[in-house]
Amino acid sequence: MTETIESCGIEVPKKLKRTAKKLAAAGEGLVQIAPAILHSRASEQMLTFARMGMLDHVLGYLVTTDRNVHFVRSGIAWDSVQTVPLDVIDDVEYVDEFHNNTLKIKVGDKAEKVTFYDDKDGIQFYQHLKKMQKK
């Protein structure tokens, strides 16, 4: 189900092979790939799948590189990708900490909620962003 990219050692789901190749060609090093879903692009049923950690119903991925955060929904012919540069992210915070796997990413006066399928992925992402903000 997954393949490993040798240069980074990050497991890449088969659905994201195309996107991972494009990122590597652009010189972006993978930091993390995590099943996650944006609230603005999800129905209540989709969010429920994510909160319950139903990995057999993964609808999107958060791909973190050394320069950007990409929200990817893979498709048959093409992938839908939204990109946010790490240097424009002002803050990241938990939403109802310890109750769900949701983080709020703030960019300027706008914010986007992201629900992770696995809370460990959310913690890793949170720690990486906080570390990048200190630099």
C-alpha positions in Angstrom: 0.0 0.0 0.0 2.9 2.4 0.6 6.3 2.9 -0.9 9.3 4.5 0.6 11.2 7.4 -1.0 14.8 6.5 -0.4 16.2 10.1 -0.2 14.0 11.2 2.7 12.9 7.9 4.3 9.3 9.0 4.4 6.6 6.5 3.5 4.6 7.8 0.6 1.1 6.4 0.1 0.5 5.1 -3.5 -2.1 7.9 -4.1 0.5 10.6 -3.5 3.4 9.2 -5.6 2.6 11.8 -8.4 2.6 14.7 -5.9 5.8 13.5 -4.1 7.7 13.3 -7.4 6.7 16.9 -8.3 7.8 18.1 -4.9 11.1 16.3 -5.2 11.6 17.8 -8.6 11.0 21.3 -7.2 13.7 20.7 -4.5 11.4 20.3 -1.6 12.4 17.8 1.1 9.6 15.8 2.7 9.3 16.2 6.4 5.9 14.5 7.1 3.0 13.0 5.3 -0.2 12.6 7.4 -3.8 11.7 6.6 -5.7 14.9 7.4 -8.7 16.9 6.2 -9.4 20.6 5.9 -12.7 21.7 7.5 -13.4 24.1 4.7 -13.5 21.2 2.2 -15.2 18.6 4.3 -18.7 17.5 5.1 -19.7 16.3 8.6 -19.4 12.7 7.5 -15.9 13.3 6.2 -14.9 14.9 9.5 -16.4 12.0 11.4 -14.2 9.6 9.4 -11.2 11.6 10.3 -12.0 12.0 14.0 -12.6 8.2 14.3 -9.2 7.5 12.5 -10.8 5.5 9.8 -7.7 5.0 7.7 -9.6 3.0 5.1 -11.5 6.2 4.2 -8.6 8.7 3.9 -9.9 11.6 1.9 -6.9 13.9 2.1 -3.3 14.3 3.2 -1.2 17.1 4.8 2.2 17.0 3.2 4.9 19.0 5.1 8.1 19.9 3.4 11.1 21.9 4.5 9.5 25.0 2.9 5.7 24.5 2.6 2.6 22.8 3.9 0.5 21.2 1.1 -3.0 20.0 1.6 -3.6 17.2 -1.0 -6.7 15.5 -2.2 -5.7 12.9 -4.7 -7.7 12.2 -7.8 -7.7 9.7 -10.6 -6.3 12.1 -13.3 -4.9 14.9 -11.1 -4.5 15.9 -7.5 -6.0 19.0 -5.8 -3.2 20.8 -3.9 -3.4 23.9 -1.7 0.0 25.2 -0.6 0.9 27.4 2.3 4.5 28.6 2.7 5.8 27.9 6.3 7.1 31.4 6.7 3.6 32.9 6.3 2.1 30.8 9.1 1.6 33.0 12.1 0.5 30.4 14.7 -0.8 26.9 15.2 -3.0 25.9 18.1 -5.1 23.0 19.3 -8.9 23.1 19.1 -10.5 21.5 22.1 -7.2 20.0 23.2 -7.3 16.3 24.1 -10.9 16.0 22.7 -10.2 15.7 19.0 -7.3 15.7 16.6 -7.9 19.2 15.3 -5.4 22.0 14.9 -6.0 25.6 13.8 -3.5 27.1 11.5 -3.4 30.9 11.4 -2.2 33.0 8.5 -2.7 36.7 9.0 -6.3 37.3 10.0 -7.5 34.0 8.5 -7.5 30.5 10.1 -8.1 27.0 8.8 -8.9 24.0 10.9 -7.2 20.7 10.1 -8.4 17.3 11.5 -5.8 14.6 11.6 -6.8 10.9 11.4 -4.1 10.0 14.0 -3.4 12.3 17.0 0.4 11.4 16.8 0.5 13.0 13.3 -1.1 16.1 14.7 1.4 16.3 17.6 4.3 15.8 15.2 3.0 18.6 12.9 2.4 21.0 15.8 5.9 20.4 17.1 7.5 20.9 13.7 5.6 24.2 13.1 6.5 25.5 16.6 10.2 24.6 15.9 10.0 26.4 12.6 8.5 29.5 14.2 11.4 29.8 16.6 13.9 30.1 13.8 
